[in-house]
């Protein structure tokens, strides 16, 4: 079986558009704010000492490259 990236976070998955971490219990993509907060938290855990502002900036830059988020109004607005 071949893997492909989750369209929200780029985690390798075997099927579908989104990984188990990016969907609601019903299987739909989590709302932007929920996913953004989780991604910022991940950045802060991966890079100890990183400021919240830097983690948010890096997260938005990452989300802007992902199919699920690149056209989202919140992402576009935060890119300035």
NORNORRA-V973353 format. One record per pair of residues at least 12 apart in sequence whose ideal C-beta (glycine too) atoms are under 10 Angstrom apart, sorted by the first residue. I is the first residue (numbers start at 1). GAP is how many residues later the second one is. If there is no record, write none. Layout:
i:gap
I:GAP
I:GAP
This chain:
i:gap
1:13
1:14
2:12
3:12
4:12
4:13
5:12
5:14
5:61
5:62
6:12
6:13
6:14
6:15
6:16
6:17
6:23
6:60
6:61
6:62
7:12
7:15
7:22
7:59
7:60
7:61
7:62
7:63
8:13
8:14
8:15
8:21
8:22
8:27
8:31
8:55
8:58
8:59
8:60
8:61
9:12
9:13
9:26
9:29
9:30
9:33
9:53
9:54
9:57
9:59
9:60
10:52
10:55
10:56
10:57
17:12
17:50
17:51
18:12
18:17
18:50
21:14
21:17
21:18
21:21
22:12
22:13
22:16
22:17
22:44
22:46
23:12
29:39
29:40
30:38
31:43
32:31
32:36
32:37
32:40
32:41
32:42
32:43
33:41
35:24
35:28
35:31
35:33
35:34
35:37
36:20
36:23
36:24
36:27
36:33
36:36
36:38
36:39
36:42
37:19
37:22
38:21
39:16
39:17
39:19
39:20
39:21
39:23
39:24
39:27
39:30
40:12
40:14
40:15
40:16
40:17
40:18
40:19
40:20
41:14
41:18
42:13
42:17
43:12
43:13
43:14
43:15
43:16
43:19
44:12
44:15
46:12
56:22
57:21
57:22
59:16
59:19
60:14
60:15
60:16
60:17
60:18
60:19
60:20
61:14
61:17
61:18
62:13
63:12
63:15
63:16
64:12
64:14
64:15
